[in-house]
Amino acid sequence: MSPPAQTDRGGNRDALLQRRRIARRKGRARLAVLVATLLAAVLVPLLVGSSGAAGPQAKRPRVTSSPRGAGGSLRTPASGGPRSRTLPFPSPPGRGMRPGPNLAPGSNPSVLPGDVLIADEGNNRVIVVNPAGTIVWQFPRPGDLAPGTTFLEPDDAFFTPNGKDILATEENDQVVSLIGLRSHRLLWRYGTPGVRGSGPNQLSNPDDAMMLPNGDALIADIMNGSLLIVRGGTHVPAERIGIQDTYCLHQPPLRFGSPNGAFPLTNGNYLVTEINGDWADEITLQGKVLWSTHPPGVAYPSDTNEVSPGRYLTVDYSNPGQIVEFNKQGKLLWRYGPASGPGKLTTPSLCEPIPTNGDVLCNDDGNDRVIVVDPRTDKIVWQYGHDGIAGSAPGYLSGPDGVDLAPPYSLLVRHGPTMGLPLFRCASGLPSGACTVFPPG
């Protein structure tokens, strides 16, 4: 694989690459975008008007998770507590750090409890950045990939529940990859690189692959309109929720309208985002749907996840984009979405809550930056990357499309104790084809 191209400020080549990258963003069907846009034109005014919020930007107090127990919330490690011993980098808290030269002016490292994992899609790499803005880990480095092996356009990456590895999704290359943190090697892959399909060891625009605590992988298989469970280390499907056809409609669990994420909830179920029609669904791994709702006022929902029980966070992959919190009735709880200025978002695809302070960590894809937003003030309080300037030098990103905090604050490490595991049997009463358990390969 050739190394990522170096870029400069304002070069014509940068502008061309930026246009090309945005044009292929996430490889989603034009029909999905068109349907979402048309629905938004009708639904957004109604939903925003009926949300109960005062104006287009409802503010909220900080919401933090409490120790798992009475409220069923996530276990939140104490700030400054013990670091994970599995990491090859220090993962220090940002408290007391001075912002380094790679951060945007005004950034405050103390808002981060540790390092940040970034899927830097346009640069064909995943990196870990500390709160001061220094890159402390990167994959691939020269020599990390075996001859003939590629690692292309990682659009999401999450630490595994044991904190030892990273599972990255290469959506446009039709593969998910397990990366050893210490070994800097590809430990396992599912999908055939460069080949879209629906058979064994094939995917069609996979998104947000999640490693479960038992080593199985849960994959939102967008263009196959379904969710796929693969046993760890194998190359054959174990279970599929959804009929697996190209009619990407909201009809769960038989069909999903281009599902682009299935994130764990603290009750053991999963929250699925459907692009077409603006839907979020709570579902079990046996295929039972518990509720569905519209994230309010959103044209193109992406990567919906849980802030706390009953409170959910999604982003609007639009220009201008939004961050939206809502409940299962579709009521708006908080919205961030400036229409202009330095706070404006451009096709953001993922935000997740920071458990220590209630701030929100986001990748702002189209603006080539990763940011932290304080919901109390609706201000950006930390930023890595230059606004709308793609690059690979320290302090620059190129269409970042995924973020995660380092253990012990990472999404799946925190969710690990409550994550539901597949039973490899389907719920009763489902439509024919809605849930399929495959024999062991």
Backbone hydrogen bonds, N-H to C=O, Kabsch-Sander energy under -0.5 kcal/mol:
donor,donor_aa,acceptor,acceptor_aa,energy
11,G,8,D,-1.0
15,A,11,G,-1.9
16,L,12,N,-2.3
17,L,13,R,-2.8
18,Q,14,D,-2.9
19,R,15,A,-2.3
20,R,16,L,-2.6
21,R,17,L,-2.8
22,I,18,Q,-2.5
23,A,19,R,-2.1
24,R,20,R,-1.4
25,R,22,I,-1.0
27,G,24,R,-2.6
28,R,25,R,-1.1
33,V,29,A,-1.5
34,L,30,R,-2.6
35,V,31,L,-2.9
36,A,32,A,-2.4
37,T,33,V,-2.7
38,L,34,L,-2.6
39,L,35,V,-2.5
40,A,36,A,-2.4
41,A,37,T,-2.1
42,V,38,L,-1.0
42,V,39,L,-0.6
43,L,39,L,-3.5
44,V,40,A,-2.5
46,L,42,V,-0.6
47,L,43,L,-3.3
48,V,44,V,-3.0
49,G,45,P,-1.9
50,S,46,L,-1.5
51,S,48,V,-1.1
55,G,53,A,-1.1
58,A,56,P,-0.6
60,R,375,P,-1.1
65,S,355,P,-0.6
72,G,69,G,-1.0
75,R,414,R,-0.6
76,T,74,L,-0.5
81,G,78,A,-2.4
84,S,407,P,-0.5
87,L,84,S,-0.7
94,G,112,L,-2.5
97,M,94,G,-2.4
100,G,132,A,-2.0
103,L,100,G,-1.4
104,A,383,Q,-2.3
107,S,104,A,-1.7
108,N,381,V,-2.7
111,V,108,N,-1.8
112,L,109,P,-1.9
116,V,129,V,-2.9
117,L,404,D,-3.6
118,I,127,I,-3.0
119,A,402,G,-2.7
120,D,118,I,-1.0
120,D,125,R,-1.7
121,E,119,A,-1.5
121,E,399,G,-0.5
122,G,398,S,-2.8
123,N,120,D,-1.2
124,N,121,E,-1.9
125,R,120,D,-1.4
126,V,139,F,-2.9
127,I,118,I,-2.3
128,V,137,W,-2.5
129,V,116,V,-2.8
130,N,134,T,-2.6
133,G,130,N,-2.5
136,V,128,V,-2.9
137,W,128,V,-1.1
139,F,126,V,-2.5
144,D,141,R,-2.5
149,T,146,A,-2.4
155,D,169,T,-2.7
156,D,169,T,-1.0
158,F,167,L,-1.8
160,T,165,D,-2.3
163,G,160,T,-2.3
166,I,179,I,-2.2
167,L,158,F,-2.7
168,A,166,I,-0.6
168,A,177,S,-3.1
169,T,156,D,-2.6
170,E,168,A,-0.5
170,E,175,V,-2.9
171,E,169,T,-0.8
173,D,170,E,-1.2
174,Q,170,E,-0.6
174,Q,171,E,-1.1
175,V,170,E,-1.5
176,V,190,Y,-2.4
177,S,168,A,-3.1
178,L,188,W,-3.1
179,I,166,I,-3.4
179,I,177,S,-0.6
180,G,185,R,-2.7
181,L,164,K,-1.3
184,H,180,G,-1.9
187,L,178,L,-3.0
187,L,185,R,-0.7
188,W,178,L,-0.9
190,Y,176,V,-2.1
194,G,173,D,-2.7
195,V,192,T,-2.6
196,R,194,G,-0.5
197,G,203,L,-1.9
202,Q,199,G,-1.4
203,L,195,V,-0.6
207,D,220,A,-2.1
210,M,218,L,-2.9
212,L,210,M,-0.5
212,L,216,D,-3.4
215,G,212,L,-2.4
217,A,230,V,-2.8
218,L,210,M,-2.9
219,I,217,A,-0.5
219,I,228,L,-3.1
220,A,207,D,-1.5
221,D,219,I,-0.8
221,D,226,S,-2.2
222,I,205,N,-1.3
222,I,220,A,-1.2
223,M,204,S,-2.2
224,N,204,S,-0.6
224,N,221,D,-0.8
225,G,222,I,-1.8
226,S,221,D,-1.5
227,L,241,I,-2.6
228,L,219,I,-2.9
229,I,239,E,-3.1
230,V,217,A,-2.5
231,R,236,V,-0.6
234,T,231,R,-2.0
238,A,229,I,-2.8
239,E,229,I,-1.7
240,R,436,T,-2.5
241,I,227,L,-2.7
242,G,240,R,-0.6
242,G,434,A,-2.5
243,I,254,L,-3.2
248,C,246,T,-1.5
249,L,247,Y,-1.9
251,Q,249,L,-1.3
251,Q,255,R,-1.4
254,L,251,Q,-1.3
255,R,251,Q,-1.9
256,F,225,G,-0.8
258,S,256,F,-2.0
260,N,273,T,-1.9
261,G,273,T,-0.5
263,F,271,L,-2.3
265,L,269,N,-2.7
268,G,265,L,-1.6
270,Y,283,I,-2.7
271,L,263,F,-3.1
272,V,270,Y,-0.6
272,V,281,D,-3.1
273,T,261,G,-1.9
274,E,279,W,-2.7
275,I,257,G,-0.6
275,I,258,S,-2.0
275,I,273,T,-0.5
276,N,257,G,-2.0
278,D,275,I,-1.6
279,W,274,E,-2.0
280,A,293,T,-2.2
281,D,272,V,-2.5
282,E,291,W,-2.2
283,I,270,Y,-2.7
283,I,281,D,-0.5
284,T,288,K,-2.1
287,G,284,T,-1.7
290,L,282,E,-2.7
290,L,288,K,-0.5
291,W,282,E,-0.9
293,T,280,A,-2.2
298,V,295,P,-1.2
302,S,315,V,-1.4
305,N,313,L,-2.5
307,V,308,S,-0.5
307,V,311,R,-2.6
308,S,311,R,-1.3
311,R,308,S,-3.0
312,Y,326,F,-2.8
313,L,305,N,-3.3
314,T,324,V,-2.7
315,V,302,S,-1.3
316,D,322,Q,-2.3
317,Y,300,Y,-3.1
317,Y,315,V,-0.7
318,S,316,D,-2.5
321,G,345,L,-2.5
322,Q,316,D,-0.7
323,I,336,Y,-2.7
324,V,314,T,-2.7
325,E,334,W,-3.0
326,F,312,Y,-2.0
327,N,331,K,-1.2
330,G,327,N,-2.2
333,L,325,E,-3.1
334,W,325,E,-1.5
335,R,58,A,-1.8
336,Y,323,I,-2.7
344,K,341,G,-1.7
345,L,338,P,-0.5
347,T,318,S,-2.9
349,S,363,N,-1.2
350,L,363,N,-0.8
352,E,361,L,-2.4
354,I,359,D,-3.0
357,N,354,I,-1.0
358,G,354,I,-2.3
360,V,373,V,-2.3
361,L,352,E,-2.7
362,C,371,I,-2.9
363,N,350,L,-2.1
364,D,362,C,-0.6
364,D,369,R,-2.7
365,D,363,N,-1.0
366,G,346,T,-2.2
367,N,346,T,-0.5
367,N,364,D,-1.3
368,D,365,D,-2.0
369,R,364,D,-1.3
370,V,384,Y,-2.6
371,I,362,C,-2.5
372,V,382,W,-2.0
373,V,360,V,-2.7
374,D,379,K,-2.7
377,T,374,D,-0.9
378,D,374,D,-2.2
379,K,374,D,-1.0
381,V,372,V,-2.7
381,V,379,K,-0.6
382,W,372,V,-1.0
384,Y,370,V,-2.6
385,G,102,N,-0.7
386,H,389,I,-0.5
388,G,367,N,-2.4
389,I,386,H,-2.1
390,A,388,G,-0.6
391,G,397,L,-1.2
396,Y,393,A,-2.4
401,D,119,A,-2.5
402,G,119,A,-0.6
404,D,117,L,-1.6
406,A,115,D,-2.3
409,Y,406,A,-1.9
414,R,410,S,-2.4
415,H,411,L,-1.8
416,G,412,L,-1.3
418,T,415,H,-2.0
419,M,415,H,-1.0
419,M,416,G,-0.8
427,A,286,Q,-2.8
430,L,427,A,-0.7
434,A,431,P,-2.3
436,T,240,R,-2.6
438,F,238,A,-2.3
438,F,436,T,-0.5
